[in-house]
Amino acid sequence: MSARTRVNRINNVSGTPWLWVPTLYFLEGIPYFLVNSISVLLFAKMGVPNDDLSFFTTLLYFPWFLKFLWSPFVEVLRTKRWWIITTQIIMAALCVLLVITLPHPDAALIATKGTSIEMFKFTLVLFILSAFASATHDIAADGFYLLAHSQTSQAAFVGIRSTFYRIASVFSQGILVYIAGTIENQTGDIPLSWQVTIAITAIILFMFGIYHYFVLPKCEDVSTSDINKSASWKELGNSFVSFFTKPGIVLAICFMLLYRLSEGFLVKLCPAFLVDVRQTNVINGQIFGGGLGMSTHIYGLLYGTIGVICLLAGGIVGGLVIARKGLKRSIWGMALALTLPSFVYVFLSYYQPTSLWLIGSAIGFEQLGYGYGFTAYMMYMIHVSEGKYKTAHYAICTAFMALSMMIPGFVAGKIELSWGYNMFFWIANACSITTFIVTYFVYKKL
């Protein structure tokens, strides 16, 4: 095939950044939070035991862990605009299939947390396909953002894109979950509440997919010739080898895997703990219940809205602190902020308070600390990525970031069923020692 160069053109009439940057990054966030956050709550409310819930929802991280491997395909096959619109429509179609095929376990089965994950085989397949589509959309959207902007425009809209991604976080984990809870309260039908919520998500994805078809700038990628395909694969190999031969890369990988190990345990089972029944029961040697008995709509308000806002606020403050003091002078304070507030869950699991003010304050405090402490992690990934292949190296770092959440997720449910929430939260917080160990060695090298 002869080389065919495409000219980088932008249709300025349809490509006004204000028309597509906010909606593009709002839509980037919704499927991510649907797959990685809402799915956990959905299975918990359906009565799936915590061991199966934790293990199988952790598998949904795999597309983000592996996405750097197929990013070259997005680069050389079709345009990024085509990938964006196609994946948005695909995700809408998958949500429709989720609505149609979502199982309806018996209410008594849900109440005893005896729902078999076998019932949700097809649901899990659809979630995995949605995860691959969402991860592909992330690759295309970020690449398109660089392609369809001048350097000046990129800088001007970087805050806008992150703001609307955060709005998507609040909308998905707060508003959508609140809607599900309200329907559940009115009908008493848990599966129906999630069908309606996912249907709303499908409508949003489909409508914005059509909208972006008309609004996204018609700029084209530089080339899709055989020569450039070959060069892309060669560059991928070079970037991969150069990452793992960086000085101090073993320490960097250890930091990325272990810095937030304790939070990896907490994130996986906090939704289940908050909505689980208060009464503890032991069936066949496994511990069920012992949670806070929170209704779905209250969960959406406290954890999905207030908690997420505090998480974002912590991240903003952390960014300002690092910008002023630098990573080396900030990292110990951020490590402490990441780990110490999570002890609130030990308190909540032992005393099981009923005051929503107390529970909401505890959730907000923990999420504020996590957001602040996580900033050091993000900045360290940027630090590790510096060099010729900055973009590719950062993508590899995000793969390790996903892996750091998968490792504890695979075993979190088993630990909780064997020991109960009380001991589970002690074990999770004991893992904070890894945070301090890797922080100590990284601090010396910064």
Buried (B, 14 or more C-beta within 10 A) or exposed (E): EEEEEEEEEBEEEEBEBEBBBBBBBBBBBBBBBBBBBBBBBBBBBBBBBBBBBBBBBBBBBBBBBBBBEBBBBBBBEEBBBBBBBBBBBBBBBBBBBBBEEBBEBEEEBBEBBBBBBEBBEEBBEBBBBBBBBBBBBBBBBBBBBEBBBEEEEBEEBEEBBBBBBBBBBBBBBBBBBBBBBBBBEEEEBBBBBBBBBBBBBBEBBBBBBBBBBEBBBEBBBEBBBEEBBEEBEEBBEEBBEBBEEBEEEEBBBBBBBBBBBBBBBBBBBBBBBBBBBEEBEEEEEBBBBBBBBBBBBBBBBBBBBBBBBBBBBBBBBBBEBBEEEEBEEBBBBBBBBBBBBBBBBBEBBEEBEEEEEBBBBBBBBBBBBBBBBBBBBBBBBEEBBEEEBEEBBBBBBBBBBBBBBBBBBBBBBBBBBEBBBBBBBBBBBEBBEBBEBBBEEBBEEE
